[in-house]
Amino acid sequence: MSGADQAHGRWLAAMPAVFVLIWSTGFIVARYGMPHAPPLSFLCVRYALSVLCFGAWVAVAGVPLPRSRAQWGHLAVTGVLMHAGYLGGVWAAVKAGMGSGLSSLIVGLQPVLTAAWMSWHGSRVSRWQWLGLLLGFGGLVLVVSAKMGQGGEASWQALSLAVMALFSITIGTLYQKRHVTPCDVRSASAVQLGAALLVSLPLAWLEPEAIAWTPELIGAVAWSVLALSLGASSLLYLLIQRGAATSVTSLLYLVPPCTAALAWLLFGEPITGLTLAGTALTAVGVSLVVRAPRRA
């Protein structure tokens, strides 16, 4: 095997971990950009620029658009749920004072809810999955109770917004699995992000705060569009095409501890013993739920 082939093989092996690392930075970018812009206004800028980038990519590559009106509608629904609802909830929660680590831990339960729903509606829930559900919920309660006691990071307003984001990404994922037929990720992303923009824009006009175009905010916008909207989506597409979707799913439970470490390094968000214990419980719980079907 040549050196180029070996390097290519190492890159393919590292792609799932790289995807998780980039995905984890989404919560960091929310914390980084929130002092300078209201959440929905920032997201509208991100959606608009992402649609332009994906649109140019589609035009240059000659990618076909969705064929049927029903497919456009299904993609629009998933865009509203998986972008407007999920990202809007996370960014609003961070704006309301929730830390990056805690917000990622709450929405990190998405694989648990998805696996549980699919099991309840397709096959029985195994004992390992029930154990995983209990551990994941117990770990989340442990961390949230500690944050509630610290005076505001997990306020009821922020907590409600994060939970809304969790249910939005979960319902959107299940809806996409059921209704969206396979199509090119670039044209599908353009439609989804366009729908998210149309829904979020009227709400952004109601935000009283103005956008302050600081270097920090410009950097957050650039990273959100290029690394998250284009980069992470493209990586996920390549991973699924190469049969590595299972690896991505099983690695998703590493997002909360990865985000917590980044938040500690960049913002000094504290990592207490109770937070570590709760995060570990949640990670083990999610891994049990995700891996249990393969074990069976």
N, C-alpha and C positions, 0 to 999 in steps of 0.2 A: 504493500500500500504506500502510495506517495505521501510526501509531507502535506500537500494540499488536501488530499483525502482525509488524512488524520486530523487536520485542523477543522475540516468541514464536519467530521464526526464529533469532535469535541464541542463544536458550536451547537450541533443538533442536540447533544446530551445536555447542554447548559440552558437551552431555550426555555424549559418550564420554570427554572429558578429565576431566569432573567425576567420572565413575564410576571412572576409573583413580586419581584423587587420593584418593577415599574408600577404594578398595580398598587403596591403599598404606598408609593409616593403620592397617590391621589389625595390621601388624607392629610399628608404633610403640606401639599400645595394649598389645600383649603385653609389650613391654619396660617400659612404664609401670606395668602392674599387677602384674607378677611379684614384685616385692619384698614385696608385701602379701598374697599368696594362692598356694596351690599351683595348678598349671595346671588340673587336671581339676575341682577344686572350683569355680574361677572359671568354667570353661566350663559346668558344670552350672547355675550361677546364670544365666548368659547364655542357655542353651538354654531353661530354664524360663520366664524372663521373655519371651523371644522367642515361645515357644509361646502364652503368654497374650495377647501383643499381636496375633499373627497370628490367634489364635482369635477375639478380639474383633472384629478387622477382617472376618473371614469372616462372623461372625454379623451385624454391622451392614450389610455390603454384600450379604448373601444369596448368598454365593459357594457354588456346589455343591461337595460333597466328592467325592473320587475314587469312581467307581462300583463297580469290581470289586475282589474280594479280591486278585487278582493285581496290580492297580495299586497297592494299598496296600503289598503286599510289595515291589514294585520300588522304590517311593519310600522305603521303610524301608531297603533295601540302599544306595541312593544317599545317604541321610542318614547312615548309619553311616560310609560311605567319605568323603563330601565334607565332613562336619562333624566327626564324632568322630575319624576317622583323620587328616584333614588338619589341622584346628585343634588337635587334641590333640598331634600331632607337632610343629607349629610352636611351640606354647606351651611344651611340655616342652623343646624344643631351646633356646628363649630362657631358660627357667628353669635349664638346664644350663650357661648361660654364652655361648651364641651371640648375636652381635649382630643387630639388626634387618635391617641391610643384607645380611648374608651369608645369613640365613634366607630373605629374599625372593628373593635371587639363585638359590638352590638350587631352591626351589619354582617360580620363574619359568621354569624349563625345561619346565613342564607343556605349553605349546603345542607345543614341539618333540617331546616324546614322543607326544603325541596325534596330531600331523600325521604323524609317522613310522609309527605303528601303523596309522593309516587308509590311508596310502599302501601299506604292505607288504601290507595285506589287501584293497585295492580297486583300486589302480593302481600303476604302477611309481614308484620313488623317483627324482626327477629329479636331475640333477647339481647344480642349485642347492640342492636340499634336502640332499643329501649334504654339500655345502660348508657349509651352515648348521648341520647336526648337528656337524660337526667343529669349526667355530668356536665354537659354543655350549659344547660339552664342553671345548674348550681354554681358553676364557675362565673357565669354572667351576674347572677345575683350577688355573689361574693364581691366582685369588683364594683358593681353599681352601688351596693350598700356602703362600701368604703368611700367612694367618691361623693355620695350624698352627705356623708358625715364631714367632708372637708369644706363644706360651705359654698356650694354652688356649681361645681363643674357639671354635675349630673342633676341640674334643676329639672323639674317636671316638664317644663317647656322644651328644653333641649332633649330630654329623654324621649318625649313624644315624637319629636321630629326625627330622631334617629330610628325609632321603631317604625315610623311611617316609611322611611327609606328602606328598612329591612323588608317590610311587606311588599313594597313597590318592586324591588329587585326580584323577590321570590315569585310574586304573581307574574311579573313580566317574563321571567325565565320559563315558568310553566306554560304560559300562554304561547310563547315562541315555540316551545317543543311541540305543542299540540297543533298550532294553526299556521306557522310560517314554514313554507316549503323551501328546500335548499336553493340558495341563490348566491351570487357573488357578494362577498362581505363589503366591498367598496360601495356598490350601488345601494345595498341594504342599509349601510351606515348613513349614507347621505339622506335617505328617506327618513330614517329614525331620528336623526339629529334635526332635520327640518321640522318634523312634527313636534319635537321637544321645544324648538325655538318658538313655534307658533303658539304653544300653550303657555310658555314661560314669559313671553314678551309682555302681555297685558298685566301680569302680576308684577313684573319688574318696574313698570311705569308707576305703580303704587308705592314703591319704596322711596322714602323721603331722602335718604342719603345719596349723595352724588359719588361718582367714581373719581378717585384721585389717581391720576396716571403717574405713579411713582415708578422708579426702576424695579422695585420689588414686585409691583403688580404686573408690569410688562413681562418680567421673567416668569411669573406664575401663569400668565396667559399663554406665553410661548410654550412652556412645558406642558400645560394642559392640552393644548391643541396638538403639538408635534409628538410628544412622548406618550400621552395618555390616549387621546382620541384616535390618532393615526398609528402610533407605534404599538400600543398594547393591543388594539383591535387586530392589527396585521399579524402580530405574533400569535395571538390566539387562533387566527385563521390558519396560519402555517402549522401550528401544533396539531390542530384538528385534522388538517389535510394529511399530515404524516402519522396519524394514528396515535397521537400523544394526549388526546383529550382526557383520558383517565388520569394521567400524571398531573395535568393541570388541576383537575378536580381534587385529587388527593393532597395537592400542595396548597390549596386555598386556605387551609387552617393555619398556615404559617404567616398569613398576612397580618393578623393582629400583633403577634410578638415582633415581627419585623417593623411594623409601624411604630410600636411602643419604643423600640430601640432607636429608630430614627428621630422620634419626637423627643426622646431624652437627650440625644446628641445635639439636636438643633435648637430646641426650645427649653430644655431643662425640665420637661414634664417628669414628675417624680415616678419612680418605679419602686413601690413598696413591696414588702414580703407578701402582703395580702393580695396585691395586684398580680404579682408573679404566680401565686398559688391559683387565683381565679383564672388567669389567662391559661395556665397549664391545664387546668381542669377542662376549660372550654376547648382547647386544642385537642386534647385526648378524646373528648366527647364527639367533636366533629369528625375526627379521623375514624372513630368506631362506626359512626353512621354511614360515612362514605365508603368505607372498606368492607362493611358487613355484607352487602350484596355480592361482592366478589368472593368473599370467604365462603358464602353459601353455594 
